[in-house]
């Protein structure tokens, strides 16, 4: 059982780093929302999302995790859009 405890500790450390990166991403999303408000741009940019997914998936092509990573990216982008929408609504 020591092995699983060590693996869980590793997951905990990874989660801390993911949290740090998530906060940094959302802070950038906030800045993007401000630019979109200032220039009357739509929150949703389908072309950009497709570019982000394609670029990120190309770096892990052939990985057994590619489909899961695609879902991860889509989920993060969904959360980012929801956050941007809340910022835009509050600016109105």
PyMOL Python script that loads the backbone (N, CA, C, O; Angstrom):
from pymol import cmd

cmd.read_pdbstr("""\
ATOM      1  N   UNK A   1       0.812  -1.207   0.000  1.00  0.00           N
ATOM      2  CA  UNK A   1       0.000   0.000   0.000  1.00  0.00           C
ATOM      3  C   UNK A   1       0.849   1.262   0.000  1.00  0.00           C
ATOM      4  O   UNK A   1       0.344   2.342  -0.307  1.00  0.00           O
ATOM      5  N   UNK A   2       2.119   1.150   0.336  1.00  0.00           N
ATOM      6  CA  UNK A   2       3.018   2.310   0.300  1.00  0.00           C
ATOM      7  C   UNK A   2       3.086   2.869  -1.113  1.00  0.00           C
ATOM      8  O   UNK A   2       3.160   4.083  -1.307  1.00  0.00           O
ATOM      9  N   UNK A   3       3.059   1.972  -2.104  1.00  0.00           N
ATOM     10  CA  UNK A   3       3.155   2.402  -3.500  1.00  0.00           C
ATOM     11  C   UNK A   3       1.990   3.317  -3.880  1.00  0.00           C
ATOM     12  O   UNK A   3       2.197   4.349  -4.517  1.00  0.00           O
ATOM     13  N   UNK A   4       0.775   2.948  -3.494  1.00  0.00           N
ATOM     14  CA  UNK A   4      -0.385   3.779  -3.847  1.00  0.00           C
ATOM     15  C   UNK A   4      -0.345   5.111  -3.116  1.00  0.00           C
ATOM     16  O   UNK A   4      -0.773   6.129  -3.659  1.00  0.00           O
ATOM     17  N   UNK A   5       0.155   5.114  -1.914  1.00  0.00           N
ATOM     18  CA  UNK A   5       0.288   6.367  -1.164  1.00  0.00           C
ATOM     19  C   UNK A   5       1.262   7.306  -1.873  1.00  0.00           C
ATOM     20  O   UNK A   5       1.019   8.510  -1.946  1.00  0.00           O
ATOM     21  N   UNK A   6       2.343   6.771  -2.384  1.00  0.00           N
ATOM     22  CA  UNK A   6       3.313   7.587  -3.109  1.00  0.00           C
ATOM     23  C   UNK A   6       2.727   8.099  -4.423  1.00  0.00           C
ATOM     24  O   UNK A   6       2.945   9.249  -4.804  1.00  0.00           O
ATOM     25  N   UNK A   7       1.991   7.249  -5.100  1.00  0.00           N
ATOM     26  CA  UNK A   7       1.360   7.662  -6.355  1.00  0.00           C
ATOM     27  C   UNK A   7       0.315   8.746  -6.101  1.00  0.00           C
ATOM     28  O   UNK A   7       0.195   9.698  -6.873  1.00  0.00           O
ATOM     29  N   UNK A   8      -0.428   8.597  -5.029  1.00  0.00           N
ATOM     30  CA  UNK A   8      -1.418   9.624  -4.682  1.00  0.00           C
ATOM     31  C   UNK A   8      -0.746  10.939  -4.308  1.00  0.00           C
ATOM     32  O   UNK A   8      -1.261  12.016  -4.609  1.00  0.00           O
ATOM     33  N   UNK A   9       0.385  10.847  -3.661  1.00  0.00           N
ATOM     34  CA  UNK A   9       1.138  12.058  -3.334  1.00  0.00           C
ATOM     35  C   UNK A   9       1.596  12.751  -4.622  1.00  0.00           C
ATOM     36  O   UNK A   9       1.588  13.979  -4.711  1.00  0.00           O
ATOM     37  N   UNK A  10       1.988  11.968  -5.597  1.00  0.00           N
ATOM     38  CA  UNK A  10       2.384  12.515  -6.892  1.00  0.00           C
ATOM     39  C   UNK A  10       1.194  13.209  -7.560  1.00  0.00           C
ATOM     40  O   UNK A  10       1.336  14.299  -8.113  1.00  0.00           O
ATOM     41  N   UNK A  11       0.024  12.574  -7.505  1.00  0.00           N
ATOM     42  CA  UNK A  11      -1.197  13.191  -8.058  1.00  0.00           C
ATOM     43  C   UNK A  11      -1.489  14.502  -7.340  1.00  0.00           C
ATOM     44  O   UNK A  11      -1.848  15.489  -7.982  1.00  0.00           O
ATOM     45  N   UNK A  12      -1.343  14.527  -6.025  1.00  0.00           N
ATOM     46  CA  UNK A  12      -1.582  15.759  -5.257  1.00  0.00           C
ATOM     47  C   UNK A  12      -0.662  16.887  -5.722  1.00  0.00           C
ATOM     48  O   UNK A  12      -1.099  18.033  -5.832  1.00  0.00           O
ATOM     49  N   UNK A  13       0.587  16.579  -5.991  1.00  0.00           N
ATOM     50  CA  UNK A  13       1.538  17.590  -6.466  1.00  0.00           C
ATOM     51  C   UNK A  13       1.161  18.060  -7.877  1.00  0.00           C
ATOM     52  O   UNK A  13       1.231  19.252  -8.177  1.00  0.00           O
ATOM     53  N   UNK A  14       0.771  17.141  -8.720  1.00  0.00           N
ATOM     54  CA  UNK A  14       0.331  17.496 -10.073  1.00  0.00           C
ATOM     55  C   UNK A  14      -0.907  18.387  -9.992  1.00  0.00           C
ATOM     56  O   UNK A  14      -1.009  19.377 -10.717  1.00  0.00           O
ATOM     57  N   UNK A  15      -1.841  18.040  -9.117  1.00  0.00           N
ATOM     58  CA  UNK A  15      -3.055  18.846  -8.952  1.00  0.00           C
ATOM     59  C   UNK A  15      -2.732  20.267  -8.497  1.00  0.00           C
ATOM     60  O   UNK A  15      -3.379  21.219  -8.934  1.00  0.00           O
ATOM     61  N   UNK A  16      -1.745  20.415  -7.631  1.00  0.00           N
ATOM     62  CA  UNK A  16      -1.334  21.756  -7.200  1.00  0.00           C
ATOM     63  C   UNK A  16      -0.821  22.567  -8.386  1.00  0.00           C
ATOM     64  O   UNK A  16      -1.134  23.750  -8.523  1.00  0.00           O
ATOM     65  N   UNK A  17      -0.044  21.931  -9.226  1.00  0.00           N
ATOM     66  CA  UNK A  17       0.483  22.620 -10.413  1.00  0.00           C
ATOM     67  C   UNK A  17      -0.642  22.940 -11.395  1.00  0.00           C
ATOM     68  O   UNK A  17      -0.669  24.022 -11.982  1.00  0.00           O
ATOM     69  N   UNK A  18      -1.561  22.009 -11.572  1.00  0.00           N
ATOM     70  CA  UNK A  18      -2.719  22.276 -12.436  1.00  0.00           C
ATOM     71  C   UNK A  18      -3.528  23.455 -11.909  1.00  0.00           C
ATOM     72  O   UNK A  18      -4.006  24.282 -12.685  1.00  0.00           O
ATOM     73  N   UNK A  19      -3.678  23.528 -10.605  1.00  0.00           N
ATOM     74  CA  UNK A  19      -4.408  24.638 -10.000  1.00  0.00           C
ATOM     75  C   UNK A  19      -3.712  25.963 -10.300  1.00  0.00           C
ATOM     76  O   UNK A  19      -4.365  26.938 -10.675  1.00  0.00           O
ATOM     77  N   UNK A  20      -2.410  26.001 -10.140  1.00  0.00           N
ATOM     78  CA  UNK A  20      -1.643  27.213 -10.422  1.00  0.00           C
ATOM     79  C   UNK A  20      -1.815  27.618 -11.883  1.00  0.00           C
ATOM     80  O   UNK A  20      -2.027  28.792 -12.185  1.00  0.00           O
ATOM     81  N   UNK A  21      -1.724  26.654 -12.777  1.00  0.00           N
ATOM     82  CA  UNK A  21      -1.866  26.936 -14.207  1.00  0.00           C
ATOM     83  C   UNK A  21      -3.294  27.347 -14.562  1.00  0.00           C
ATOM     84  O   UNK A  21      -3.497  28.212 -15.414  1.00  0.00           O
ATOM     85  N   UNK A  22      -4.269  26.739 -13.921  1.00  0.00           N
ATOM     86  CA  UNK A  22      -5.665  27.093 -14.160  1.00  0.00           C
ATOM     87  C   UNK A  22      -5.917  28.548 -13.761  1.00  0.00           C
ATOM     88  O   UNK A  22      -6.560  29.297 -14.496  1.00  0.00           O
ATOM     89  N   UNK A  23      -5.415  28.932 -12.612  1.00  0.00           N
ATOM     90  CA  UNK A  23      -5.597  30.318 -12.156  1.00  0.00           C
ATOM     91  C   UNK A  23      -4.916  31.281 -13.131  1.00  0.00           C
ATOM     92  O   UNK A  23      -5.487  32.314 -13.483  1.00  0.00           O
ATOM     93  N   UNK A  24      -3.713  30.950 -13.564  1.00  0.00           N
ATOM     94  CA  UNK A  24      -3.003  31.803 -14.530  1.00  0.00           C
ATOM     95  C   UNK A  24      -3.787  31.895 -15.833  1.00  0.00           C
ATOM     96  O   UNK A  24      -3.872  32.967 -16.432  1.00  0.00           O
ATOM     97  N   UNK A  25      -4.356  30.782 -16.272  1.00  0.00           N
ATOM     98  CA  UNK A  25      -5.142  30.788 -17.511  1.00  0.00           C
ATOM     99  C   UNK A  25      -6.374  31.666 -17.353  1.00  0.00           C
ATOM    100  O   UNK A  25      -6.686  32.466 -18.235  1.00  0.00           O
ATOM    101  N   UNK A  26      -7.072  31.523 -16.241  1.00  0.00           N
ATOM    102  CA  UNK A  26      -8.297  32.294 -16.039  1.00  0.00           C
ATOM    103  C   UNK A  26      -8.002  33.783 -15.887  1.00  0.00           C
ATOM    104  O   UNK A  26      -8.812  34.613 -16.298  1.00  0.00           O
ATOM    105  N   UNK A  27      -6.869  34.132 -15.312  1.00  0.00           N
ATOM    106  CA  UNK A  27      -6.484  35.544 -15.245  1.00  0.00           C
ATOM    107  C   UNK A  27      -6.253  36.101 -16.647  1.00  0.00           C
ATOM    108  O   UNK A  27      -6.613  37.243 -16.933  1.00  0.00           O
ATOM    109  N   UNK A  28      -5.658  35.303 -17.510  1.00  0.00           N
ATOM    110  CA  UNK A  28      -5.474  35.709 -18.907  1.00  0.00           C
ATOM    111  C   UNK A  28      -6.814  35.784 -19.627  1.00  0.00           C
ATOM    112  O   UNK A  28      -7.045  36.688 -20.430  1.00  0.00           O
ATOM    113  N   UNK A  29      -7.690  34.839 -19.339  1.00  0.00           N
ATOM    114  CA  UNK A  29      -9.045  34.856 -19.905  1.00  0.00           C
ATOM    115  C   UNK A  29      -9.752  36.151 -19.519  1.00  0.00           C
ATOM    116  O   UNK A  29     -10.467  36.742 -20.329  1.00  0.00           O
ATOM    117  N   UNK A  30      -9.550  36.584 -18.292  1.00  0.00           N
ATOM    118  CA  UNK A  30     -10.129  37.853 -17.828  1.00  0.00           C
ATOM    119  C   UNK A  30      -9.634  39.009 -18.698  1.00  0.00           C
ATOM    120  O   UNK A  30     -10.423  39.859 -19.111  1.00  0.00           O
ATOM    121  N   UNK A  31      -8.355  39.040 -18.969  1.00  0.00           N
ATOM    122  CA  UNK A  31      -7.778  40.093 -19.807  1.00  0.00           C
ATOM    123  C   UNK A  31      -8.329  40.021 -21.230  1.00  0.00           C
ATOM    124  O   UNK A  31      -8.605  41.051 -21.845  1.00  0.00           O
ATOM    125  N   UNK A  32      -8.484  38.818 -21.744  1.00  0.00           N
ATOM    126  CA  UNK A  32      -9.060  38.644 -23.077  1.00  0.00           C
ATOM    127  C   UNK A  32     -10.494  39.155 -23.093  1.00  0.00           C
ATOM    128  O   UNK A  32     -10.905  39.810 -24.050  1.00  0.00           O
ATOM    129  N   UNK A  33     -11.251  38.868 -22.057  1.00  0.00           N
ATOM    130  CA  UNK A  33     -12.630  39.359 -21.973  1.00  0.00           C
ATOM    131  C   UNK A  33     -12.664  40.879 -22.003  1.00  0.00           C
ATOM    132  O   UNK A  33     -13.522  41.470 -22.659  1.00  0.00           O
ATOM    133  N   UNK A  34     -11.747  41.505 -21.305  1.00  0.00           N
ATOM    134  CA  UNK A  34     -11.680  42.975 -21.302  1.00  0.00           C
ATOM    135  C   UNK A  34     -11.433  43.519 -22.706  1.00  0.00           C
ATOM    136  O   UNK A  34     -12.040  44.512 -23.106  1.00  0.00           O
ATOM    137  N   UNK A  35     -10.540  42.867 -23.456  1.00  0.00           N
ATOM    138  CA  UNK A  35     -10.260  43.282 -24.831  1.00  0.00           C
ATOM    139  C   UNK A  35     -11.499  43.073 -25.703  1.00  0.00           C
ATOM    140  O   UNK A  35     -11.835  43.921 -26.530  1.00  0.00           O
ATOM    141  N   UNK A  36     -12.170  41.944 -25.514  1.00  0.00           N
ATOM    142  CA  UNK A  36     -13.373  41.663 -26.302  1.00  0.00           C
ATOM    143  C   UNK A  36     -14.465  42.680 -26.010  1.00  0.00           C
ATOM    144  O   UNK A  36     -15.185  43.094 -26.918  1.00  0.00           O
ATOM    145  N   UNK A  37     -14.593  43.082 -24.761  1.00  0.00           N
ATOM    146  CA  UNK A  37     -15.579  44.107 -24.398  1.00  0.00           C
ATOM    147  C   UNK A  37     -15.216  45.429 -25.082  1.00  0.00           C
ATOM    148  O   UNK A  37     -16.073  46.086 -25.674  1.00  0.00           O
ATOM    149  N   UNK A  38     -13.955  45.804 -24.994  1.00  0.00           N
ATOM    150  CA  UNK A  38     -13.498  47.084 -25.554  1.00  0.00           C
ATOM    151  C   UNK A  38     -13.670  47.153 -27.069  1.00  0.00           C
ATOM    152  O   UNK A  38     -13.881  48.231 -27.625  1.00  0.00           O
ATOM    153  N   UNK A  39     -13.580  46.014 -27.727  1.00  0.00           N
ATOM    154  CA  UNK A  39     -13.655  45.984 -29.188  1.00  0.00           C
ATOM    155  C   UNK A  39     -14.934  45.337 -29.701  1.00  0.00           C
ATOM    156  O   UNK A  39     -15.062  45.037 -30.888  1.00  0.00           O
ATOM    157  N   UNK A  40     -15.879  45.126 -28.788  1.00  0.00           N
ATOM    158  CA  UNK A  40     -17.176  44.532 -29.144  1.00  0.00           C
ATOM    159  C   UNK A  40     -17.024  43.218 -29.919  1.00  0.00           C
ATOM    160  O   UNK A  40     -17.658  43.014 -30.954  1.00  0.00           O
ATOM    161  N   UNK A  41     -16.190  42.354 -29.406  1.00  0.00           N
ATOM    162  CA  UNK A  41     -15.960  41.048 -30.015  1.00  0.00           C
ATOM    163  C   UNK A  41     -16.772  39.983 -29.298  1.00  0.00           C
ATOM    164  O   UNK A  41     -17.084  40.114 -28.114  1.00  0.00           O
ATOM    165  N   UNK A  42     -17.103  38.948 -30.014  1.00  0.00           N
ATOM    166  CA  UNK A  42     -17.849  37.826 -29.448  1.00  0.00           C
ATOM    167  C   UNK A  42     -16.959  37.010 -28.519  1.00  0.00           C
ATOM    168  O   UNK A  42     -15.754  36.885 -28.738  1.00  0.00           O
ATOM    169  N   UNK A  43     -17.570  36.462 -27.489  1.00  0.00           N
ATOM    170  CA  UNK A  43     -16.837  35.561 -26.588  1.00  0.00           C
ATOM    171  C   UNK A  43     -16.420  34.310 -27.339  1.00  0.00           C
ATOM    172  O   UNK A  43     -15.298  33.829 -27.186  1.00  0.00           O
ATOM    173  N   UNK A  44     -17.324  33.787 -28.149  1.00  0.00           N
ATOM    174  CA  UNK A  44     -17.072  32.536 -28.856  1.00  0.00           C
ATOM    175  C   UNK A  44     -16.333  32.799 -30.156  1.00  0.00           C
ATOM    176  O   UNK A  44     -16.771  33.594 -30.987  1.00  0.00           O
ATOM    177  N   UNK A  45     -15.205  32.118 -30.320  1.00  0.00           N
ATOM    178  CA  UNK A  45     -14.406  32.206 -31.545  1.00  0.00           C
ATOM    179  C   UNK A  45     -14.093  30.771 -31.979  1.00  0.00           C
ATOM    180  O   UNK A  45     -13.070  30.195 -31.609  1.00  0.00           O
ATOM    181  N   UNK A  46     -15.002  30.222 -32.768  1.00  0.00           N
ATOM    182  CA  UNK A  46     -14.899  28.822 -33.182  1.00  0.00           C
ATOM    183  C   UNK A  46     -13.556  28.513 -33.837  1.00  0.00           C
ATOM    184  O   UNK A  46     -12.926  27.500 -33.534  1.00  0.00           O
ATOM    185  N   UNK A  47     -13.129  29.389 -34.730  1.00  0.00           N
ATOM    186  CA  UNK A  47     -11.882  29.174 -35.453  1.00  0.00           C
ATOM    187  C   UNK A  47     -10.696  29.084 -34.488  1.00  0.00           C
ATOM    188  O   UNK A  47      -9.827  28.228 -34.652  1.00  0.00           O
ATOM    189  N   UNK A  48     -10.660  29.954 -33.500  1.00  0.00           N
ATOM    190  CA  UNK A  48      -9.581  29.936 -32.502  1.00  0.00           C
ATOM    191  C   UNK A  48      -9.606  28.633 -31.704  1.00  0.00           C
ATOM    192  O   UNK A  48      -8.563  28.029 -31.456  1.00  0.00           O
ATOM    193  N   UNK A  49     -10.797  28.208 -31.309  1.00  0.00           N
ATOM    194  CA  UNK A  49     -10.900  26.959 -30.548  1.00  0.00           C
ATOM    195  C   UNK A  49     -10.376  25.783 -31.360  1.00  0.00           C
ATOM    196  O   UNK A  49      -9.647  24.938 -30.842  1.00  0.00           O
ATOM    197  N   UNK A  50     -10.746  25.732 -32.620  1.00  0.00           N
ATOM    198  CA  UNK A  50     -10.270  24.636 -33.472  1.00  0.00           C
ATOM    199  C   UNK A  50      -8.751  24.676 -33.620  1.00  0.00           C
ATOM    200  O   UNK A  50      -8.099  23.632 -33.634  1.00  0.00           O
ATOM    201  N   UNK A  51      -8.193  25.872 -33.731  1.00  0.00           N
ATOM    202  CA  UNK A  51      -6.735  26.020 -33.825  1.00  0.00           C
ATOM    203  C   UNK A  51      -6.046  25.540 -32.543  1.00  0.00           C
ATOM    204  O   UNK A  51      -5.034  24.841 -32.598  1.00  0.00           O
ATOM    205  N   UNK A  52      -6.600  25.922 -31.398  1.00  0.00           N
ATOM    206  CA  UNK A  52      -6.012  25.526 -30.107  1.00  0.00           C
ATOM    207  C   UNK A  52      -6.034  24.006 -29.965  1.00  0.00           C
ATOM    208  O   UNK A  52      -5.039  23.394 -29.576  1.00  0.00           O
ATOM    209  N   UNK A  53      -7.168  23.414 -30.281  1.00  0.00           N
ATOM    210  CA  UNK A  53      -7.282  21.953 -30.161  1.00  0.00           C
ATOM    211  C   UNK A  53      -6.306  21.268 -31.111  1.00  0.00           C
ATOM    212  O   UNK A  53      -5.581  20.361 -30.703  1.00  0.00           O
ATOM    213  N   UNK A  54      -6.281  21.689 -32.360  1.00  0.00           N
ATOM    214  CA  UNK A  54      -5.397  21.057 -33.345  1.00  0.00           C
ATOM    215  C   UNK A  54      -3.932  21.194 -32.945  1.00  0.00           C
ATOM    216  O   UNK A  54      -3.176  20.225 -33.013  1.00  0.00           O
ATOM    217  N   UNK A  55      -3.531  22.387 -32.531  1.00  0.00           N
ATOM    218  CA  UNK A  55      -2.126  22.606 -32.153  1.00  0.00           C
ATOM    219  C   UNK A  55      -1.731  21.740 -30.969  1.00  0.00           C
ATOM    220  O   UNK A  55      -0.659  21.135 -30.964  1.00  0.00           O
ATOM    221  N   UNK A  56      -2.597  21.683 -29.969  1.00  0.00           N
ATOM    222  CA  UNK A  56      -2.276  20.896 -28.780  1.00  0.00           C
ATOM    223  C   UNK A  56      -2.287  19.404 -29.055  1.00  0.00           C
ATOM    224  O   UNK A  56      -1.435  18.673 -28.551  1.00  0.00           O
ATOM    225  N   UNK A  57      -3.240  18.947 -29.850  1.00  0.00           N
ATOM    226  CA  UNK A  57      -3.300  17.521 -30.164  1.00  0.00           C
ATOM    227  C   UNK A  57      -2.135  17.088 -31.035  1.00  0.00           C
ATOM    228  O   UNK A  57      -1.686  15.945 -30.943  1.00  0.00           O
ATOM    229  N   UNK A  58      -1.643  17.977 -31.874  1.00  0.00           N
ATOM    230  CA  UNK A  58      -0.517  17.609 -32.734  1.00  0.00           C
ATOM    231  C   UNK A  58       0.724  17.284 -31.899  1.00  0.00           C
ATOM    232  O   UNK A  58       1.583  16.512 -32.325  1.00  0.00           O
ATOM    233  N   UNK A  59       0.808  17.874 -30.719  1.00  0.00           N
ATOM    234  CA  UNK A  59       1.977  17.624 -29.866  1.00  0.00           C
ATOM    235  C   UNK A  59       1.908  16.276 -29.151  1.00  0.00           C
ATOM    236  O   UNK A  59       2.910  15.798 -28.619  1.00  0.00           O
ATOM    237  N   UNK A  60       0.729  15.670 -29.140  1.00  0.00           N
ATOM    238  CA  UNK A  60       0.632  14.350 -28.496  1.00  0.00           C
ATOM    239  C   UNK A  60       0.031  13.321 -29.454  1.00  0.00           C
ATOM    240  O   UNK A  60      -0.579  12.343 -29.023  1.00  0.00           O
ATOM    241  N   UNK A  61       0.206  13.550 -30.742  1.00  0.00           N
ATOM    242  CA  UNK A  61      -0.311  12.620 -31.752  1.00  0.00           C
ATOM    243  C   UNK A  61       0.179  11.208 -31.468  1.00  0.00           C
ATOM    244  O   UNK A  61       1.357  10.987 -31.188  1.00  0.00           O
ATOM    245  N   UNK A  62      -0.727  10.278 -31.544  1.00  0.00           N
ATOM    246  CA  UNK A  62      -0.376   8.881 -31.301  1.00  0.00           C
ATOM    247  C   UNK A  62      -0.398   8.475 -29.844  1.00  0.00           C
ATOM    248  O   UNK A  62      -0.240   7.297 -29.526  1.00  0.00           O
ATOM    249  N   UNK A  63      -0.589   9.428 -28.959  1.00  0.00           N
ATOM    250  CA  UNK A  63      -0.637   9.112 -27.530  1.00  0.00           C
ATOM    251  C   UNK A  63      -1.967   8.442 -27.192  1.00  0.00           C
ATOM    252  O   UNK A  63      -3.001   8.781 -27.767  1.00  0.00           O
ATOM    253  N   UNK A  64      -1.939   7.496 -26.263  1.00  0.00           N
ATOM    254  CA  UNK A  64      -3.204   6.877 -25.833  1.00  0.00           C
ATOM    255  C   UNK A  64      -4.090   7.865 -25.065  1.00  0.00           C
ATOM    256  O   UNK A  64      -5.248   7.570 -24.768  1.00  0.00           O
ATOM    257  N   UNK A  65      -3.535   9.035 -24.748  1.00  0.00           N
ATOM    258  CA  UNK A  65      -4.285  10.035 -23.984  1.00  0.00           C
ATOM    259  C   UNK A  65      -4.894  11.115 -24.867  1.00  0.00           C
ATOM    260  O   UNK A  65      -5.572  12.006 -24.357  1.00  0.00           O
ATOM    261  N   UNK A  66      -4.673  11.062 -26.169  1.00  0.00           N
ATOM    262  CA  UNK A  66      -5.087  12.145 -27.071  1.00  0.00           C
ATOM    263  C   UNK A  66      -6.577  12.461 -26.961  1.00  0.00           C
ATOM    264  O   UNK A  66      -6.948  13.629 -26.849  1.00  0.00           O
ATOM    265  N   UNK A  67      -7.423  11.459 -26.990  1.00  0.00           N
ATOM    266  CA  UNK A  67      -8.874  11.707 -26.908  1.00  0.00           C
ATOM    267  C   UNK A  67      -9.252  12.324 -25.567  1.00  0.00           C
ATOM    268  O   UNK A  67     -10.109  13.204 -25.498  1.00  0.00           O
ATOM    269  N   UNK A  68      -8.610  11.859 -24.512  1.00  0.00           N
ATOM    270  CA  UNK A  68      -8.885  12.413 -23.181  1.00  0.00           C
ATOM    271  C   UNK A  68      -8.391  13.858 -23.082  1.00  0.00           C
ATOM    272  O   UNK A  68      -9.031  14.707 -22.462  1.00  0.00           O
ATOM    273  N   UNK A  69      -7.245  14.116 -23.703  1.00  0.00           N
ATOM    274  CA  UNK A  69      -6.700  15.468 -23.687  1.00  0.00           C
ATOM    275  C   UNK A  69      -7.595  16.422 -24.476  1.00  0.00           C
ATOM    276  O   UNK A  69      -7.773  17.577 -24.088  1.00  0.00           O
ATOM    277  N   UNK A  70      -8.150  15.941 -25.572  1.00  0.00           N
ATOM    278  CA  UNK A  70      -9.082  16.755 -26.354  1.00  0.00           C
ATOM    279  C   UNK A  70     -10.276  17.136 -25.482  1.00  0.00           C
ATOM    280  O   UNK A  70     -10.698  18.292 -25.479  1.00  0.00           O
ATOM    281  N   UNK A  71     -10.808  16.191 -24.759  1.00  0.00           N
ATOM    282  CA  UNK A  71     -11.929  16.466 -23.860  1.00  0.00           C
ATOM    283  C   UNK A  71     -11.513  17.446 -22.768  1.00  0.00           C
ATOM    284  O   UNK A  71     -12.279  18.341 -22.412  1.00  0.00           O
ATOM    285  N   UNK A  72     -10.322  17.284 -22.244  1.00  0.00           N
ATOM    286  CA  UNK A  72      -9.783  18.207 -21.241  1.00  0.00           C
ATOM    287  C   UNK A  72      -9.732  19.628 -21.792  1.00  0.00           C
ATOM    288  O   UNK A  72     -10.187  20.569 -21.141  1.00  0.00           O
ATOM    289  N   UNK A  73      -9.176  19.780 -22.998  1.00  0.00           N
ATOM    290  CA  UNK A  73      -9.094  21.099 -23.624  1.00  0.00           C
ATOM    291  C   UNK A  73     -10.477  21.708 -23.836  1.00  0.00           C
ATOM    292  O   UNK A  73     -10.702  22.882 -23.542  1.00  0.00           O
ATOM    293  N   UNK A  74     -11.390  20.904 -24.345  1.00  0.00           N
ATOM    294  CA  UNK A  74     -12.749  21.391 -24.591  1.00  0.00           C
ATOM    295  C   UNK A  74     -13.408  21.841 -23.291  1.00  0.00           C
ATOM    296  O   UNK A  74     -14.119  22.846 -23.269  1.00  0.00           O
ATOM    297  N   UNK A  75     -13.177  21.108 -22.218  1.00  0.00           N
ATOM    298  CA  UNK A  75     -13.748  21.467 -20.921  1.00  0.00           C
ATOM    299  C   UNK A  75     -13.148  22.767 -20.392  1.00  0.00           C
ATOM    300  O   UNK A  75     -13.869  23.630 -19.892  1.00  0.00           O
ATOM    301  N   UNK A  76     -11.843  22.904 -20.501  1.00  0.00           N
ATOM    302  CA  UNK A  76     -11.187  24.136 -20.053  1.00  0.00           C
ATOM    303  C   UNK A  76     -11.685  25.327 -20.877  1.00  0.00           C
ATOM    304  O   UNK A  76     -11.929  26.404 -20.332  1.00  0.00           O
ATOM    305  N   UNK A  77     -11.834  25.133 -22.177  1.00  0.00           N
ATOM    306  CA  UNK A  77     -12.329  26.225 -23.021  1.00  0.00           C
ATOM    307  C   UNK A  77     -13.786  26.562 -22.701  1.00  0.00           C
ATOM    308  O   UNK A  77     -14.176  27.728 -22.753  1.00  0.00           O
ATOM    309  N   UNK A  78     -14.584  25.563 -22.374  1.00  0.00           N
ATOM    310  CA  UNK A  78     -15.966  25.810 -21.972  1.00  0.00           C
ATOM    311  C   UNK A  78     -16.009  26.658 -20.706  1.00  0.00           C
ATOM    312  O   UNK A  78     -16.768  27.624 -20.627  1.00  0.00           O
ATOM    313  N   UNK A  79     -15.201  26.300 -19.726  1.00  0.00           N
ATOM    314  CA  UNK A  79     -15.123  27.084 -18.493  1.00  0.00           C
ATOM    315  C   UNK A  79     -14.632  28.502 -18.766  1.00  0.00           C
ATOM    316  O   UNK A  79     -15.125  29.462 -18.174  1.00  0.00           O
ATOM    317  N   UNK A  80     -13.677  28.626 -19.651  1.00  0.00           N
ATOM    318  CA  UNK A  80     -13.152  29.943 -20.014  1.00  0.00           C
ATOM    319  C   UNK A  80     -14.236  30.805 -20.648  1.00  0.00           C
ATOM    320  O   UNK A  80     -14.362  31.987 -20.328  1.00  0.00           O
ATOM    321  N   UNK A  81     -15.019  30.214 -21.549  1.00  0.00           N
ATOM    322  CA  UNK A  81     -16.114  30.960 -22.188  1.00  0.00           C
ATOM    323  C   UNK A  81     -17.172  31.371 -21.176  1.00  0.00           C
ATOM    324  O   UNK A  81     -17.685  32.489 -21.226  1.00  0.00           O
ATOM    325  N   UNK A  82     -17.493  30.477 -20.267  1.00  0.00           N
ATOM    326  CA  UNK A  82     -18.494  30.809 -19.246  1.00  0.00           C
ATOM    327  C   UNK A  82     -18.006  31.964 -18.377  1.00  0.00           C
ATOM    328  O   UNK A  82     -18.779  32.859 -18.035  1.00  0.00           O
ATOM    329  N   UNK A  83     -16.737  31.942 -18.027  1.00  0.00           N
ATOM    330  CA  UNK A  83     -16.165  33.021 -17.238  1.00  0.00           C
ATOM    331  C   UNK A  83     -16.193  34.334 -18.029  1.00  0.00           C
ATOM    332  O   UNK A  83     -16.574  35.378 -17.500  1.00  0.00           O
ATOM    333  N   UNK A  84     -15.786  34.268 -19.298  1.00  0.00           N
ATOM    334  CA  UNK A  84     -15.836  35.469 -20.134  1.00  0.00           C
ATOM    335  C   UNK A  84     -17.255  36.010 -20.250  1.00  0.00           C
ATOM    336  O   UNK A  84     -17.462  37.221 -20.169  1.00  0.00           O
ATOM    337  N   UNK A  85     -18.231  35.133 -20.438  1.00  0.00           N
ATOM    338  CA  UNK A  85     -19.624  35.566 -20.535  1.00  0.00           C
ATOM    339  C   UNK A  85     -20.058  36.289 -19.264  1.00  0.00           C
ATOM    340  O   UNK A  85     -20.771  37.291 -19.328  1.00  0.00           O
ATOM    341  N   UNK A  86     -19.629  35.782 -18.108  1.00  0.00           N
ATOM    342  CA  UNK A  86     -20.017  36.432 -16.850  1.00  0.00           C
ATOM    343  C   UNK A  86     -19.385  37.825 -16.750  1.00  0.00           C
ATOM    344  O   UNK A  86     -20.002  38.747 -16.218  1.00  0.00           O
ATOM    345  N   UNK A  87     -18.188  37.975 -17.248  1.00  0.00           N
ATOM    346  CA  UNK A  87     -17.519  39.276 -17.239  1.00  0.00           C
ATOM    347  C   UNK A  87     -18.229  40.236 -18.182  1.00  0.00           C
ATOM    348  O   UNK A  87     -18.463  41.391 -17.829  1.00  0.00           O
ATOM    349  N   UNK A  88     -18.570  39.773 -19.367  1.00  0.00           N
ATOM    350  CA  UNK A  88     -19.274  40.606 -20.347  1.00  0.00           C
ATOM    351  C   UNK A  88     -20.631  41.043 -19.793  1.00  0.00           C
ATOM    352  O   UNK A  88     -21.012  42.207 -19.917  1.00  0.00           O
ATOM    353  N   UNK A  89     -21.363  40.096 -19.178  1.00  0.00           N
ATOM    354  CA  UNK A  89     -22.684  40.440 -18.603  1.00  0.00           C
ATOM    355  C   UNK A  89     -22.533  41.496 -17.531  1.00  0.00           C
ATOM    356  O   UNK A  89     -23.352  42.412 -17.453  1.00  0.00           O
ATOM    357  N   UNK A  90     -21.520  41.394 -16.714  1.00  0.00           N
ATOM    358  CA  UNK A  90     -21.363  42.359 -15.627  1.00  0.00           C
ATOM    359  C   UNK A  90     -20.927  43.735 -16.148  1.00  0.00           C
ATOM    360  O   UNK A  90     -21.094  44.743 -15.461  1.00  0.00           O
ATOM    361  N   UNK A  91     -20.374  43.772 -17.349  1.00  0.00           N
ATOM    362  CA  UNK A  91     -19.943  45.039 -17.947  1.00  0.00           C
ATOM    363  C   UNK A  91     -21.110  45.800 -18.596  1.00  0.00           C
ATOM    364  O   UNK A  91     -21.016  46.995 -18.874  1.00  0.00           O
ATOM    365  N   UNK A  92     -22.196  45.082 -18.823  1.00  0.00           N
ATOM    366  CA  UNK A  92     -23.347  45.728 -19.484  1.00  0.00           C
ATOM    367  C   UNK A  92     -24.124  46.613 -18.547  1.00  0.00           C
ATOM    368  O   UNK A  92     -25.114  47.222 -18.952  1.00  0.00           O
TER     369      UNK A  92
END
""", "prot")
cmd.dss("prot")
cmd.show_as("cartoon", "prot")
cmd.util.cbc("prot")
cmd.orient("prot")
